[in-house]
Amino acid sequence: MKNPIYYNAVDIAEMLNVSKATAYSIIRKLNEELNSKGYITLQGKVAKVYFDEKWYGLTAN
C-alpha cells in the first residue's frame, strides 16, 4: 500500500524527534481515546487523520 492510513511508532518518533518508547506512549494514549469513543484500533499504530487532528489541529477535508 503506497499511502497507509496509519502511523507507527517509528513514524511518530521521527516526526516529533522523540524516542520510540515515547512514540508508543503517544499511540497508546490516542488509541485509548479512540476506543472510548467506540472505534476499533490497532496496537502500535494510530490513524493518521486522528493523530494529525490531535497533534497539529488539522482536520480531514
C-alpha positions in Angstrom: 0.0 0.0 0.0 1.5 3.3 -1.1 -0.4 5.6 1.2 -1.0 3.8 4.5 -3.7 5.3 6.8 -1.7 4.6 10.0 1.4 6.0 11.6 3.5 3.6 13.6 6.0 4.3 16.4 8.9 4.8 14.1 7.0 7.4 12.0 5.9 9.3 15.1 9.4 9.1 16.7 10.9 10.6 13.6 8.3 13.3 13.1 8.5 14.5 16.7 12.2 13.7 17.4 11.3 11.5 20.4 12.3 8.0 21.4 10.2 5.0 20.2 9.1 4.4 23.8 7.6 7.9 23.9 6.0 7.4 20.5 4.4 4.2 21.7 3.1 6.1 24.8 1.5 8.7 22.5 0.0 6.0 20.3 -1.4 4.2 23.4 -3.0 7.4 24.7 -4.6 8.2 21.4 -5.8 4.7 20.9 -7.4 4.7 24.4 -9.3 7.9 23.4 -10.5 6.2 20.2 -11.5 3.1 22.0 -13.5 5.1 24.5 -15.4 6.6 21.5 -16.2 3.1 20.2 -13.6 3.0 17.4 -11.5 -0.1 16.6 -7.7 0.4 16.9 -4.6 -1.5 16.0 -1.9 -1.9 18.7 1.2 0.0 17.9 -0.5 2.1 15.2 -2.7 5.2 15.1 -4.8 6.6 12.3 -3.0 9.4 10.5 -6.2 11.5 10.5 -6.7 11.3 14.2 -3.0 11.9 15.0 -2.9 14.9 12.8 -6.0 16.3 14.3 -4.9 15.9 17.9 -1.3 16.9 17.4 -1.4 19.6 14.8 -5.1 20.7 15.0 -5.6 19.6 11.3 -8.9 18.3 10.1 -9.7 16.0 7.2 -11.1 17.7 4.1 
